[in-house]
Amino acid sequence: MLAGDHCQLSPTIVSTQAAREGFDRNLLERVVDMYAAKVTRRLTVQYRMHEQIMQFSSETFYGGELRADTTVARHVLADLPRSAACQTRGG
C-alpha cells in the first residue's frame, strides 16, 4: 500500500536529460497515471491544522471538500502544553 499526495513534493530535477527520461515525476504520480481511480481515494478530512489555515488548500486543491477534524479545527498554539510552559517562563 502507498499513501501520499501525488501532487505534492515533485522531484527536483536539474538535468534535462533526466527529465526527458521521466525522472521528473514521482512514484505516486506514475501509479496514479497507470491505475487512476482503481488505486486512489481523495482526502476529505485532515487532522493536522486549524480550519482557517487549511481553507486555502481545501479551496485550491480539493474543490472546497476538505474539512478539518473537530479535534484540530480550532486549535491554536496557546493550547499546546509546551506553549503554555514557555509563556509561564517568559519565553
N, CA, C and O of each residue as an XYZ file, in Angstrom:
364
protein
N       0.837     -1.169      0.000
C       0.000      0.000      0.000
C       0.888      1.240      0.000
O       1.911      1.279      0.683
N       0.495      2.240     -0.761
C       1.171      3.534     -0.791
C       0.208      4.581     -0.269
O      -1.001      4.486     -0.483
N       0.741      5.575      0.413
C      -0.087      6.671      0.886
C       0.644      7.971      0.636
O       1.854      8.061      0.844
N      -0.075      8.963      0.196
C       0.531     10.255     -0.047
C      -0.270     11.052     -1.048
O      -1.317     10.610     -1.522
N       0.219     12.207     -1.358
C      -0.432     13.086     -2.320
C       0.473     13.214     -3.528
O       1.559     13.786     -3.437
N       0.037     12.691     -4.647
C       0.864     12.694     -5.853
C       1.077     14.095     -6.421
O       1.887     14.272     -7.330
N       0.367     15.083     -5.902
C       0.529     16.463     -6.379
C       1.518     17.250     -5.527
O       1.784     18.417     -5.818
N       2.059     16.644     -4.496
C       3.000     17.341     -3.632
C       4.398     16.757     -3.786
O       4.568     15.602     -4.178
N       5.373     17.560     -3.475
C       6.776     17.151     -3.397
C       7.287     16.447     -4.652
O       7.823     15.340     -4.587
N       7.116     17.096     -5.767
C       7.678     16.553     -7.002
C       9.197     16.555     -6.913
O       9.777     17.360     -6.185
N       9.836     15.668     -7.645
C      11.295     15.625     -7.621
C      11.905     16.931     -8.140
O      11.342     17.584     -9.019
N      13.046     17.293     -7.591
C      13.799     18.431     -8.107
C      14.784     17.890     -9.128
O      15.690     17.126     -8.793
N      14.599     18.290    -10.366
C      15.423     17.783    -11.462
C      16.188     18.938    -12.089
O      15.586     19.926    -12.511
N      17.503     18.822    -12.153
C      18.319     19.849    -12.797
C      18.833     19.376    -14.150
O      19.339     20.180    -14.933
N      18.713     18.108    -14.428
C      19.191     17.539    -15.692
C      18.037     17.428    -16.681
O      17.053     16.736    -16.417
N      18.155     18.102    -17.812
C      17.102     17.998    -18.833
C      17.029     16.578    -19.389
O      15.951     16.115    -19.761
N      18.151     15.892    -19.446
C      18.139     14.507    -19.921
C      17.345     13.621    -18.954
O      16.542     12.795    -19.388
N      17.566     13.791    -17.663
C      16.818     13.011    -16.665
C      15.325     13.307    -16.773
O      14.505     12.394    -16.677
N      14.972     14.561    -16.967
C      13.561     14.933    -17.122
C      12.970     14.268    -18.361
O      11.858     13.743    -18.310
N      13.701     14.287    -19.466
C      13.226     13.647    -20.704
C      12.997     12.153    -20.514
O      12.120     11.566    -21.148
N      13.786     11.547    -19.643
C      13.669     10.108    -19.395
C      12.624      9.774    -18.338
O      12.479      8.614    -17.953
N      11.892     10.786    -17.867
C      10.778     10.533    -16.953
C      11.078     10.658    -15.480
O      10.219     10.360    -14.651
N      12.279     11.093    -15.130
C      12.632     11.200    -13.718
C      12.114     12.479    -13.064
O      12.445     12.762    -11.913
N      11.309     13.249    -13.783
C      10.729     14.460    -13.213
C       9.372     14.184    -12.574
O       8.674     15.113    -12.168
N       9.003     12.926    -12.484
C       7.728     12.537    -11.889
C       7.987     11.557    -10.761
O       8.830     10.668    -10.885
N       7.264     11.715     -9.660
C       7.483     10.828     -8.524
C       6.708      9.517     -8.685
O       5.886      9.378     -9.591
N       6.977      8.576     -7.813
C       6.366      7.250     -7.880
C       4.842      7.331     -7.826
O       4.158      6.653     -8.592
N       4.312      8.148     -6.934
C       2.857      8.238     -6.819
C       2.222      8.788     -8.093
O       1.153      8.329     -8.492
N       2.857      9.757     -8.731
C       2.340     10.271     -9.999
C       2.271      9.158    -11.040
O       1.296      9.065    -11.786
N       3.272      8.339    -11.091
C       3.305      7.241    -12.058
C       2.212      6.214    -11.784
O       1.556      5.735    -12.710
N       2.020      5.881    -10.518
C       0.984      4.911    -10.153
C      -0.399      5.459    -10.494
O      -1.230      4.736    -11.044
N      -0.655      6.723    -10.177
C      -1.948      7.334    -10.493
C      -2.176      7.357    -11.999
O      -3.281      7.078    -12.464
N      -1.143      7.687    -12.762
C      -1.285      7.685    -14.219
C      -1.622      6.296    -14.753
O      -2.387      6.160    -15.708
N      -1.055      5.278    -14.141
C      -1.267      3.918    -14.635
C      -2.614      3.330    -14.208
O      -3.267      2.637    -14.989
N      -3.030      3.608    -12.968
C      -4.198      2.918    -12.425
C      -5.357      3.834    -12.031
O      -6.457      3.357    -11.752
N      -5.122      5.111    -12.008
C      -6.139      6.139    -11.724
C      -7.069      5.765    -10.574
O      -6.602      5.457     -9.477
N      -8.367      5.788    -10.811
C      -9.373      5.623     -9.759
C      -9.316      4.272     -9.050
O      -9.849      4.134     -7.949
N      -8.691      3.291     -9.653
C      -8.601      1.972     -9.023
C      -7.746      2.004     -7.758
O      -7.923      1.177     -6.864
N      -6.824      2.952     -7.686
C      -5.887      2.958     -6.562
C      -5.903      4.256     -5.757
O      -5.078      4.429     -4.859
N      -6.811      5.155     -6.056
C      -6.791      6.436     -5.346
C      -8.062      6.664     -4.544
O      -9.138      6.160     -4.866
N      -7.890      7.432     -3.503
C      -9.015      7.886     -2.708
C      -8.673      9.294     -2.259
O      -7.570      9.541     -1.770
N      -9.597     10.204     -2.418
C      -9.357     11.601     -2.098
C      -9.535     11.864     -0.603
O     -10.488     11.401      0.023
N      -8.598     12.612     -0.062
C      -8.656     13.031      1.330
C      -9.824     13.991      1.517
O      -9.983     14.937      0.745
N     -10.634     13.752      2.531
C     -11.743     14.666      2.813
C     -11.664     15.253      4.215
O     -12.283     16.280      4.495
N     -10.907     14.607      5.095
C     -10.742     15.103      6.465
C      -9.253     15.148      6.769
O      -8.535     14.175      6.541
N      -8.791     16.289      7.288
C      -7.391     16.394      7.686
C      -7.324     16.585      9.186
O      -8.236     17.145      9.794
N      -6.233     16.113      9.781
C      -6.103     16.066     11.241
C      -4.908     16.853     11.756
O      -4.445     16.596     12.867
N      -4.393     17.808     10.981
C      -3.153     18.477     11.363
C      -3.265     19.961     11.653
O      -2.476     20.482     12.442
N      -4.213     20.664     11.047
C      -4.162     22.118     11.162
C      -5.513     22.762     11.372
O      -6.560     22.183     11.082
N      -5.460     23.975     11.884
C      -6.634     24.800     12.114
C      -7.396     24.972     10.811
O      -6.801     25.062      9.738
N      -8.709     25.016     10.914
C      -9.531     25.084      9.702
C      -9.276     26.330      8.861
O      -9.426     26.276      7.640
N      -8.899     27.446      9.470
C      -8.630     28.655      8.680
C      -7.347     28.518      7.871
O      -7.273     29.013      6.747
N      -6.347     27.861      8.419
C      -5.103     27.634      7.692
C      -5.347     26.647      6.551
O      -4.814     26.817      5.454
N      -6.142     25.632      6.808
C      -6.431     24.594      5.840
C      -7.339     25.077      4.710
O      -7.387     24.444      3.655
N      -8.044     26.159      4.901
C      -9.029     26.633      3.937
C      -8.445     26.850      2.537
O      -9.083     26.507      1.542
N      -7.253     27.409      2.455
C      -6.626     27.628      1.145
C      -6.471     26.309      0.384
O      -6.860     26.210     -0.780
N      -5.904     25.303      1.043
C      -5.726     24.003      0.402
C      -7.055     23.401      0.001
O      -7.186     22.838     -1.085
N      -8.032     23.517      0.864
C      -9.352     22.976      0.562
C      -9.923     23.586     -0.706
O     -10.390     22.868     -1.590
N      -9.888     24.892     -0.798
C     -10.460     25.579     -1.964
C      -9.622     25.354     -3.222
O     -10.167     25.116     -4.300
N      -8.301     25.430     -3.084
C      -7.410     25.380     -4.242
C      -7.230     23.981     -4.811
O      -7.220     23.800     -6.028
N      -7.086     22.986     -3.930
C      -6.742     21.650     -4.395
C      -7.853     20.610     -4.246
O      -7.823     19.573     -4.908
N      -8.825     20.881     -3.387
C      -9.843     19.878     -3.094
C     -11.263     20.350     -3.410
O     -12.229     19.740     -2.951
N     -11.400     21.411     -4.175
C     -12.717     21.895     -4.565
C     -13.608     22.254     -3.386
O     -14.832     22.154     -3.475
N     -12.993     22.674     -2.275
C     -13.748     23.054     -1.087
C     -14.263     21.883     -0.272
O     -15.024     22.088      0.674
N     -13.869     20.655     -0.612
C     -14.382     19.462      0.062
C     -13.584     19.032      1.282
O     -14.064     18.212      2.065
N     -12.378     19.564      1.466
C     -11.543     19.168      2.605
C     -12.036     19.848      3.869
O     -12.310     21.048      3.871
N     -12.149     19.079      4.942
C     -12.605     19.587      6.228
C     -11.576     19.265      7.304
O     -10.870     18.259      7.229
N     -11.503     20.133      8.299
C     -10.638     19.877      9.446
C     -11.421     19.057     10.465
O     -12.576     19.363     10.762
N     -10.794     18.023     10.993
C     -11.422     17.229     12.038
C     -11.679     18.109     13.259
O     -10.930     19.049     13.525
N     -12.721     17.804     13.985
C     -13.068     18.632     15.151
C     -11.964     18.663     16.201
O     -11.901     19.598     17.000
N     -11.095     17.656     16.212
C     -10.009     17.634     17.201
C      -8.926     18.671     16.919
O      -8.137     18.992     17.807
N      -8.876     19.207     15.683
C      -7.863     20.199     15.336
C      -8.445     21.474     14.733
O      -7.722     22.453     14.550
N      -9.719     21.476     14.427
C     -10.331     22.570     13.669
C     -10.107     23.943     14.286
O      -9.972     24.930     13.563
N     -10.065     24.018     15.593
C      -9.927     25.323     16.247
C      -8.710     25.405     17.173
O      -8.634     26.291     18.024
N      -7.769     24.490     17.008
C      -6.541     24.523     17.813
C      -5.743     25.788     17.537
O      -5.664     26.249     16.398
N      -5.166     26.333     18.566
C      -4.232     27.447     18.445
C      -2.974     27.085     19.239
O      -3.023     26.222     20.115
N      -1.871     27.725     18.942
C      -0.607     27.383     19.599
C      -0.686     27.490     21.118
O      -0.070     26.695     21.828
N      -1.425     28.446     21.612
C      -1.520     28.621     23.062
C      -2.162     27.417     23.747
O      -2.014     27.248     24.957
N      -2.865     26.586     22.998
C      -3.484     25.382     23.566
C      -2.484     24.258     23.787
O      -2.774     23.320     24.530
N      -1.326     24.330     23.168
C      -0.346     23.262     23.292
C       0.376     23.339     24.633
O       0.703     24.433     25.095
N       0.629     22.194     25.263
C       1.264     22.187     26.589
C       2.597     22.920     26.632
O       2.825     23.694     27.561
N       3.476     22.711     25.677
C       4.785     23.363     25.694
C       4.642     24.861     25.518
O       5.416     25.626     26.093
N       3.676     25.290     24.740
C       3.456     26.719     24.540
C       3.083     27.385     25.860
O       3.592     28.459     26.180
N       2.212     26.761     26.613
C       1.797     27.305     27.907
C       2.998     27.379     28.858
O       3.147     28.358     29.589
N       3.844     26.364     28.851
C       5.025     26.362     29.712
C       5.976     27.474     29.328
O       6.558     28.115     30.203
N       6.147     27.716     28.042
C       7.029     28.788     27.570
C       6.479     30.149     27.984
O       7.249     31.028     28.370
N       5.184     30.336     27.912
C       4.577     31.615     28.301
C       4.771     31.884     29.776
O       4.986     33.027     30.177
N       4.696     30.829     30.600
C       4.879     30.981     32.034
C       6.301     31.410     32.358
O       6.510     32.214     33.266
N       7.284     30.885     31.627
C       8.693     31.207     31.849
C       9.090     32.502     31.165
O      10.209     32.981     31.351
N       8.191     33.079     30.376
C       8.506     34.324     29.713
C       9.208     34.143     28.397
O       9.870     35.075     27.939
N       9.103     32.999     27.764
C       9.820     32.861     26.518
C       9.241     31.859     25.647
O       9.746     31.630     24.548
